[in-house]
Amino acid sequence: MFKILIPTLIVLLSFSSAEEMKCESGKCSSGNTTVSKKVPQKPIQTSFAVLAQEKQSHGVSKITVKQLFNVRTTKVHKEEIAQKQTNYGHIVAEEARKVDVVAWYSGFVEKLYVNTLYQFVKEGQILAKVYSPEVYKAKQDYLNTIKFNKQRPSASMVKSSRIKLELLNVCDKEIEDIEKYRRVDKLTTVFATSDGWIFEKNINEGSSFNSKNKLFQIVDLTHVWMEVKLYQNDLEKLESLKEFSVKIKGFKQTFQAKKVLLYPMLNPTEATATLRLSIENPYGILKPGMYATMHASAQTRSRLLIPRTATIRKEGKWYAFLATEFKGEYEPIVIDVRPMNAHKYEVLSGLTEGESVVENALFMMDSDAQINSVY
C-alpha cells in the first residue's frame, strides 16, 4: 500500500509545481481570481517642440511653437544700406566704333600692307595700294585741266576736275602731288580711317573689287559695351539701380560702367531682357566675347533688415518665428521680404523695428511646426 502512494504523491507534487509556474508567468486561470503579469511601460519622451494655445483678449486663440531648448534670437533693426544685384553677360564691341573701309570705285589690289586679321592699325596708315581705271582717268583729266588752265585760265574747270577726284575718295595728298609734280601715279592708296583692330579683311593681293565691296572693318576698343542678361522679375528693380561695376574673371581690376539702354524686346527662348552698359577701356583689357559679371547697387537709404537665415519659405509665403512675451514660445508669422544681399533681407511688412525673431534652427522649428500642424 505504501509503495503505491509514493508515485501518486510525486505526480501530485509535480502538477502543483507546474500550476504555480503558470501562475507566476500570468497564465493561471483557475478559480475566481485571474493573475496577470505587469509589463513595464516605455518611458515617455518629451518632444522638442510642444503646442500651446493662448487665449487673446478678444477671444481668438493664437497658436505658438514652444521650444524646450535655448534659441538664438535677433532684433529687427534699421540700417543704412544699398540694394545690390548681380547679373551676367558678355563684352561686345561698340557699334559706333566699327568703321568699314570701302573703295568708292572698282579696281584691283596691287599691294596689300595689312594682310592678316586682328592687326592693330593707326589712322592714316596705308592698308593697300590699288589700281582703278576710273580713278586713273580722273587723275589724267585733272592733270590736263591744270596744263590747259595755264594757257587759257579756267578756274571752274580745274575746280570741277578736283571735285571729281574728291568724290572718288582720292586723298588730298595724292591730288596735291599731281599739282606739285605734274605727273599721275597709276596706283591709288587705301588708308585706315581710324585707330583700331582689323576685324574683317575681304581682299587679298590680286583681288578685284567694286564700289559696293567692304574691304576692311576697323574696330576701336577704347570704349566697349557689356550686354547684361536680366530675368523678367529683375526689370522692376532696374530703375532704382544707379551704380554699375563690371568684373572680369582672371582680372583684379574693377571697371565702372554706365547704363545706356534696355533693349525693347526679350529673348523668347530664354525669357531674358538685355541691358547695355558702356565701359571705358583705354588699355584694351576688355575684349569682345569676354564673360563678365555686373554688380549694381541702388542709392543708400535706411531699411528694415533681418538675417537671411531668419526667414523660411513655405507654400509661396515667407515666414519668421516671432518671440512672444512668454519665454521659449515663438509665433510663426507671415512676412513680406526681398533680398538685399547674400546675408540680409529687407522687411517690407509683417515685422516692426525692435521685435525679436529666431535667428537660427529654423529647420528644426519648421519640422516640429509641420508635425503639429501649426501652419
C-alpha positions as CSV (number, residue, x, y, z in Angstrom):
1,M,0.0,0.0,0.0
2,F,2.8,2.4,0.9
3,K,4.6,1.7,-2.4
4,I,1.6,2.6,-4.4
5,L,1.1,6.0,-2.7
6,I,4.6,7.3,-3.2
7,P,4.4,7.5,-7.1
8,T,0.9,9.1,-6.7
9,L,2.3,11.8,-4.4
10,I,5.2,12.6,-6.7
11,V,2.7,13.1,-9.6
12,L,0.6,15.4,-7.4
13,L,3.6,17.5,-6.3
14,S,4.8,17.8,-9.9
15,F,1.3,19.0,-11.1
16,S,1.2,21.5,-8.2
17,S,4.6,23.0,-9.1
18,A,3.6,23.3,-12.8
19,E,0.5,25.2,-11.8
20,E,2.5,27.6,-9.6
21,M,4.9,28.3,-12.5
22,K,2.0,29.1,-14.8
23,C,0.5,31.4,-12.3
24,E,3.8,33.2,-11.9
25,S,4.0,33.7,-15.7
26,G,0.5,35.2,-15.8
27,K,-1.2,32.1,-17.4
28,C,-3.1,30.9,-14.3
29,S,-6.9,30.9,-14.9
30,S,-8.2,28.5,-12.2
31,G,-10.6,29.8,-9.6
32,N,-12.3,33.2,-9.4
33,T,-9.1,35.2,-9.3
34,T,-7.1,35.9,-12.6
35,V,-3.4,36.5,-12.2
36,S,-1.7,38.7,-14.9
37,K,1.9,39.9,-15.4
38,K,2.6,43.6,-15.3
39,V,4.5,44.7,-18.4
40,P,6.9,47.6,-17.8
41,Q,5.9,50.8,-19.6
42,K,8.3,52.6,-22.0
43,P,9.3,56.0,-20.6
44,I,7.6,58.9,-22.3
45,Q,9.9,61.2,-24.3
46,T,9.1,64.9,-24.5
47,S,9.2,66.4,-27.9
48,F,11.5,69.4,-28.6
49,A,8.5,71.5,-29.6
50,V,5.1,71.4,-28.0
51,L,2.0,73.4,-28.9
52,A,0.5,76.0,-26.7
53,Q,-2.9,77.6,-27.1
54,E,-3.0,81.2,-25.8
55,K,-6.3,83.0,-25.5
56,Q,-6.1,86.5,-26.7
57,S,-8.2,89.3,-25.1
58,H,-10.8,89.3,-28.0
59,G,-11.4,85.5,-27.6
60,V,-9.4,84.3,-30.6
61,S,-6.8,81.6,-29.9
62,K,-3.2,82.0,-31.2
63,I,-1.0,79.1,-32.0
64,T,2.6,79.3,-31.0
65,V,5.6,76.9,-31.1
66,K,7.2,76.3,-27.7
67,Q,10.9,75.3,-27.7
68,L,12.4,73.5,-24.8
69,F,16.0,74.4,-25.6
70,N,17.8,77.7,-25.9
71,V,17.2,79.5,-29.2
72,R,19.2,82.5,-30.5
73,T,17.2,85.5,-31.5
74,T,18.0,88.7,-33.3
75,K,16.4,92.1,-33.3
76,V,14.7,93.6,-36.4
77,H,16.7,96.7,-37.0
78,K,17.2,99.6,-39.4
79,E,20.5,100.0,-41.3
80,E,21.9,102.4,-43.9
81,I,22.3,100.0,-46.9
82,A,22.0,99.9,-50.6
83,Q,20.1,97.3,-52.5
84,K,22.5,95.2,-54.6
85,Q,22.1,93.0,-57.7
86,T,24.4,90.7,-59.6
87,N,23.9,89.7,-63.2
88,Y,26.0,88.2,-66.0
89,G,26.7,89.0,-69.6
90,H,29.5,89.4,-72.2
91,I,31.6,92.2,-73.7
92,V,30.8,93.3,-77.2
93,A,32.3,96.0,-79.5
94,E,30.5,99.3,-79.5
95,E,28.6,99.7,-82.8
96,A,29.5,103.3,-83.3
97,R,33.2,102.4,-83.2
98,K,33.1,100.0,-86.1
99,V,34.4,101.6,-89.3
100,D,34.1,100.0,-92.7
101,V,36.8,100.8,-95.3
102,V,35.1,100.9,-98.7
103,A,36.5,102.0,-102.0
104,W,34.3,104.4,-103.9
105,Y,35.4,102.9,-107.2
106,S,36.2,99.5,-108.8
107,G,39.7,98.2,-109.2
108,F,42.4,95.6,-108.4
109,V,44.6,95.1,-105.4
110,E,48.3,95.6,-106.4
111,K,49.9,95.6,-102.9
112,L,48.3,94.6,-99.6
113,Y,50.1,96.0,-96.5
114,V,47.6,94.6,-93.9
115,N,47.4,91.0,-94.9
116,T,46.1,89.3,-91.7
117,L,43.1,89.8,-89.3
118,Y,43.4,91.4,-85.9
119,Q,46.3,93.7,-86.7
120,F,46.2,97.0,-84.9
121,V,46.3,100.0,-87.2
122,K,46.6,103.7,-86.7
123,E,44.5,106.4,-88.5
124,G,46.2,107.3,-91.8
125,Q,48.2,104.0,-92.0
126,I,48.4,102.5,-95.5
127,L,46.2,99.4,-95.9
128,A,46.6,98.7,-99.6
129,K,47.6,100.1,-103.0
130,V,45.1,99.5,-105.8
131,Y,44.7,100.2,-109.5
132,S,41.4,101.6,-110.7
133,P,40.9,102.6,-114.4
134,E,38.2,105.0,-113.3
135,V,40.5,106.8,-110.8
136,Y,43.4,106.8,-113.2
137,K,41.3,108.5,-115.9
138,A,40.1,111.1,-113.4
139,K,43.7,111.9,-112.4
140,Q,44.7,112.3,-116.0
141,D,41.8,114.7,-116.6
142,Y,42.8,116.8,-113.6
143,L,46.4,117.0,-114.8
144,N,45.3,118.0,-118.3
145,T,43.0,120.6,-116.8
146,I,45.9,122.2,-114.9
147,K,48.0,122.3,-118.0
148,F,45.1,123.8,-120.0
149,N,44.4,126.3,-117.3
150,K,47.9,127.8,-117.8
151,Q,47.2,128.6,-121.4
152,R,43.6,129.6,-121.0
153,P,42.7,130.3,-117.4
154,S,39.5,128.5,-116.3
155,A,39.3,128.2,-112.5
156,S,35.9,126.5,-112.7
157,M,37.2,123.7,-114.9
158,V,40.1,123.0,-112.5
159,K,37.8,123.0,-109.6
160,S,35.3,120.6,-111.3
161,S,38.1,118.2,-112.0
162,R,39.4,118.3,-108.5
163,I,35.9,117.7,-107.0
164,K,35.6,114.6,-109.3
165,L,38.7,113.1,-107.6
166,E,37.4,114.0,-104.1
167,L,34.1,112.3,-104.9
168,L,36.1,109.1,-105.8
169,N,37.6,109.4,-102.3
170,V,41.1,110.1,-103.5
171,C,43.1,111.5,-100.6
172,D,44.2,115.2,-100.6
173,K,47.9,114.3,-100.7
174,E,47.6,112.4,-104.0
175,I,45.7,115.3,-105.5
176,E,48.3,117.8,-104.3
177,D,51.1,115.6,-105.7
178,I,49.5,115.9,-109.2
179,E,49.5,119.7,-108.8
180,K,53.1,119.7,-107.4
181,Y,54.9,117.2,-109.6
182,R,52.7,117.4,-112.8
183,R,52.5,113.7,-113.0
184,V,50.0,110.9,-112.3
185,D,50.6,107.8,-110.2
186,K,48.6,104.9,-111.7
187,L,48.1,103.4,-108.2
188,T,45.7,104.8,-105.5
189,T,46.3,104.3,-101.8
190,V,43.7,103.0,-99.4
191,F,44.2,104.4,-95.9
192,A,42.9,103.4,-92.4
193,T,40.3,105.9,-91.4
194,S,40.6,105.4,-87.6
195,D,42.7,103.7,-84.9
196,G,41.6,100.1,-84.1
197,W,41.8,96.4,-84.8
198,I,41.2,94.8,-88.2
199,F,38.1,92.6,-87.5
200,E,37.3,92.0,-91.2
201,K,39.5,91.6,-94.3
202,N,37.8,90.8,-97.5
203,I,40.6,91.2,-100.1
204,N,44.0,89.6,-100.9
205,E,46.7,90.7,-103.2
206,G,45.4,90.4,-106.8
207,S,41.8,90.5,-105.7
208,S,39.3,92.6,-107.7
209,F,36.6,94.7,-106.0
210,N,33.9,97.1,-106.9
211,S,32.4,100.1,-105.2
212,K,29.9,98.0,-103.2
213,N,32.5,95.8,-101.5
214,K,33.7,96.3,-97.9
215,L,37.5,95.9,-98.0
216,F,38.2,96.1,-94.2
217,Q,36.4,96.7,-90.9
218,I,38.3,98.5,-88.2
219,V,37.0,98.3,-84.6
220,D,38.1,100.8,-81.9
221,L,38.0,99.1,-78.5
222,T,38.8,102.1,-76.3
223,H,35.1,102.0,-75.4
224,V,33.1,98.8,-75.3
225,W,29.7,97.6,-74.3
226,M,28.6,94.9,-71.9
227,E,25.3,93.2,-72.8
228,V,23.8,92.0,-69.5
229,K,21.1,89.3,-69.3
230,L,18.2,90.2,-67.0
231,Y,15.4,88.0,-66.0
232,Q,11.9,89.4,-66.2
233,N,11.5,89.8,-62.5
234,D,14.7,92.0,-62.5
235,L,13.2,94.7,-64.7
236,E,11.1,96.3,-61.9
237,K,14.2,96.9,-59.8
238,L,16.2,98.3,-62.7
239,E,15.1,101.9,-62.3
240,S,16.4,102.0,-58.7
241,L,19.9,100.8,-59.7
242,K,22.2,103.7,-60.1
243,E,25.8,102.5,-59.8
244,F,27.3,99.7,-62.0
245,S,30.6,98.0,-62.0
246,V,32.0,95.1,-64.0
247,K,34.3,92.3,-63.1
248,I,36.1,90.0,-65.4
249,K,37.2,86.6,-64.3
250,G,41.0,86.4,-64.1
251,F,41.5,90.2,-63.6
252,K,41.6,92.0,-60.3
253,Q,40.6,95.4,-61.8
254,T,37.0,96.6,-61.5
255,F,35.6,98.6,-64.4
256,Q,33.0,101.4,-63.8
257,A,30.1,101.3,-66.2
258,K,27.1,103.5,-67.3
259,K,23.6,102.3,-68.0
260,V,22.9,103.1,-71.7
261,L,19.9,101.2,-72.9
262,L,17.4,98.4,-72.1
263,Y,16.7,96.6,-75.3
264,P,12.9,96.9,-76.1
265,M,12.4,93.2,-76.5
266,L,13.0,89.9,-74.7
267,N,14.6,86.7,-75.9
268,P,11.6,84.4,-76.0
269,T,13.7,81.2,-75.7
270,E,15.4,82.4,-72.5
271,A,12.8,84.8,-71.2
272,T,15.6,87.4,-70.6
273,A,16.0,91.0,-71.4
274,T,19.3,92.7,-72.4
275,L,20.7,95.7,-70.7
276,R,23.5,97.6,-72.4
277,L,26.3,99.1,-70.3
278,S,29.1,101.4,-71.6
279,I,32.6,100.9,-70.3
280,E,35.8,102.8,-70.9
281,N,38.6,100.5,-72.0
282,P,41.7,102.7,-72.6
283,Y,44.2,99.9,-72.1
284,G,42.4,97.3,-74.2
285,I,41.9,94.9,-71.4
286,L,38.3,94.2,-72.2
287,K,37.8,92.2,-75.4
288,P,34.6,91.2,-77.3
289,G,33.4,87.8,-76.2
290,M,34.7,88.0,-72.6
291,Y,32.3,86.7,-69.9
292,A,31.6,89.4,-67.3
293,T,29.8,89.9,-64.0
294,M,27.8,93.1,-63.4
295,H,27.4,94.4,-59.8
296,A,24.7,97.0,-59.5
297,S,23.5,98.9,-56.4
298,A,20.8,101.4,-55.6
299,Q,21.2,104.6,-53.6
300,T,21.9,104.0,-49.9
301,R,19.0,104.5,-47.6
302,S,17.6,103.3,-44.2
303,R,16.0,99.9,-44.5
304,L,14.4,97.4,-42.0
305,L,16.6,94.3,-42.0
306,I,16.7,90.7,-40.7
307,P,19.3,88.0,-41.4
308,R,18.5,85.7,-44.3
309,T,18.6,82.7,-42.0
310,A,15.7,84.2,-40.0
311,T,13.3,83.5,-42.9
312,I,11.8,80.4,-44.3
313,R,9.6,80.0,-47.4
314,K,6.6,77.6,-47.4
315,E,3.8,77.3,-50.0
316,G,4.7,80.6,-51.6
317,K,4.9,82.6,-48.4
318,W,7.7,83.9,-46.3
319,Y,7.6,83.1,-42.5
320,A,9.6,84.3,-39.5
321,F,9.4,83.0,-35.9
322,L,8.5,85.9,-33.6
323,A,9.4,85.7,-30.0
324,T,6.3,86.1,-27.8
325,E,6.0,87.5,-24.3
326,F,6.3,84.0,-22.8
327,K,9.9,82.7,-22.6
328,G,10.6,79.8,-25.1
329,E,7.4,80.4,-27.2
330,Y,7.6,81.6,-30.8
331,E,4.8,82.6,-33.2
332,P,5.2,81.8,-36.9
333,I,4.0,84.9,-38.8
334,V,3.8,85.7,-42.5
335,I,6.1,88.4,-43.7
336,D,7.0,90.1,-47.0
337,V,10.7,90.4,-47.7
338,R,13.1,91.0,-50.6
339,P,16.8,90.1,-50.7
340,M,19.4,92.9,-50.2
341,N,22.5,90.8,-50.5
342,A,23.7,87.2,-49.7
343,H,23.2,87.7,-46.0
344,K,20.3,90.1,-45.3
345,Y,16.7,90.6,-46.3
346,E,14.7,93.8,-46.3
347,V,11.4,93.6,-44.4
348,L,8.6,95.1,-46.3
349,S,5.7,94.1,-44.0
350,G,4.9,91.8,-41.1
351,L,7.6,93.0,-38.6
352,T,8.5,96.2,-36.9
353,E,11.8,97.6,-35.6
354,G,12.8,96.2,-32.3
355,E,10.9,92.9,-32.5
356,S,12.9,89.7,-31.8
357,V,12.9,86.8,-34.3
358,V,14.6,83.5,-34.2
359,E,18.0,83.7,-36.0
360,N,18.9,80.0,-36.3
361,A,17.4,76.5,-36.0
362,L,14.7,77.3,-38.4
363,F,14.7,73.9,-40.0
364,M,14.1,72.1,-36.6
365,M,11.4,74.6,-35.7
366,D,9.7,74.3,-39.1
367,S,9.8,70.5,-38.8
368,D,8.2,70.5,-35.4
369,A,5.6,73.0,-36.5
370,Q,4.7,70.9,-39.5
371,I,4.4,67.7,-37.4
372,N,2.0,69.5,-35.1
373,S,0.1,71.3,-37.9
374,V,1.0,74.8,-36.7
375,Y,0.9,76.2,-40.2
